[in-house]
Each structure stands twice: as C-alpha cells, then as structure tokens.
C-alpha cells in the first residue's frame, strides 16, 4: 500500500515566492521594531509586533513616523 504524500506542482513553484515574501516582511519588521524600541515608542512597538502586513506598516513607520521632529521654537 503506497501512502506517499505528494506536493502539488503549483505549490512547489510558489514556494520561492512565499519564502521571499516572508524574508521581505521579516527584514522590514526588524528594522521598524529596532527603531521603535530605540525611540521607546511602546505603542508602535506593540502594534508592529502584532500586526503583520507584508511590511507595509513597518515601511510606513520607518519613513513617516520615525523621523525626528524639529524642536519647537519659542
């Protein structure tokens, strides 16, 4: 009795894309978490840690919200 499980061709072909997207997301998440932790932005750190959106939220934080704000002039 042959009970070998075979992987569908389409899944085998799609595997490199899945790995690349996973790495893409992990890199952006790591950078954003590092910046949020360094700035002691606990709320952003928690949101970035929990929400996984293929790096979109992380990229948004890095390029929009992590920029230093100029000191208020008197």
C-alpha positions as CSV (number, residue, x, y, z in Angstrom):
1,X,0.0,0.0,0.0
2,X,1.5,3.3,-1.1
3,X,0.7,6.2,1.2
4,X,3.3,8.7,0.0
5,X,2.1,12.3,0.0
6,X,3.0,14.4,-3.0
7,X,3.2,18.1,-3.1
8,X,1.2,19.8,-5.9
9,X,3.3,21.3,-8.7
10,X,1.8,24.8,-8.2
11,X,2.8,24.8,-4.5
12,X,6.3,23.7,-5.3
13,X,6.5,26.5,-7.9
14,X,5.1,29.0,-5.4
15,X,7.4,28.2,-2.5
16,X,10.3,30.6,-3.5
17,X,7.8,33.4,-3.7
18,X,6.4,32.6,-0.2
19,X,10.0,32.5,1.2
20,X,10.9,35.8,-0.4
21,X,7.8,37.5,0.9
22,X,8.5,36.1,4.4
23,X,12.0,37.4,4.3
24,X,10.9,40.8,2.9
25,X,8.4,41.1,5.8
26,X,10.9,40.0,8.5
27,X,13.5,42.5,7.4
28,X,11.2,45.5,7.4
29,X,9.6,44.3,10.7
30,X,13.1,44.0,12.4
31,X,14.1,47.5,11.2
32,X,10.9,49.1,12.4
33,X,10.9,47.3,15.8
34,X,14.5,48.3,16.3
35,X,13.7,52.0,15.6
36,X,10.5,51.9,17.7
37,X,12.4,50.3,20.6
38,X,15.2,52.7,20.3
39,X,12.8,55.7,20.5
40,X,10.9,54.0,23.3
41,X,7.7,54.1,21.3
42,X,5.9,51.3,23.2
43,X,2.6,51.7,21.4
44,X,4.2,51.5,18.0
45,X,6.4,48.6,19.1
46,X,3.3,46.6,20.2
47,X,1.4,47.4,17.0
48,X,4.4,46.5,14.8
49,X,5.0,43.3,16.7
50,X,1.4,42.1,16.5
51,X,0.4,43.3,13.0
52,X,1.9,41.5,10.1
53,X,1.1,43.2,6.7
54,X,4.0,42.2,4.4
55,X,6.0,45.1,5.7
56,X,3.6,47.9,4.7
57,X,3.0,49.1,8.3
58,X,6.7,48.8,9.1
59,X,7.7,50.8,6.0
60,X,5.1,53.5,6.9
61,X,6.6,53.8,10.4
62,X,10.2,54.0,9.2
63,X,9.6,56.6,6.6
64,X,6.8,58.7,8.1
65,X,6.6,58.4,11.9
66,X,10.2,57.7,13.0
67,X,11.5,61.0,11.6
68,X,12.8,63.3,14.2
69,X,10.5,66.2,14.8
70,X,12.2,69.6,14.9
71,X,12.3,71.2,18.3
72,X,9.6,73.8,19.0
73,X,10.9,77.3,18.7
74,X,9.9,79.9,21.2
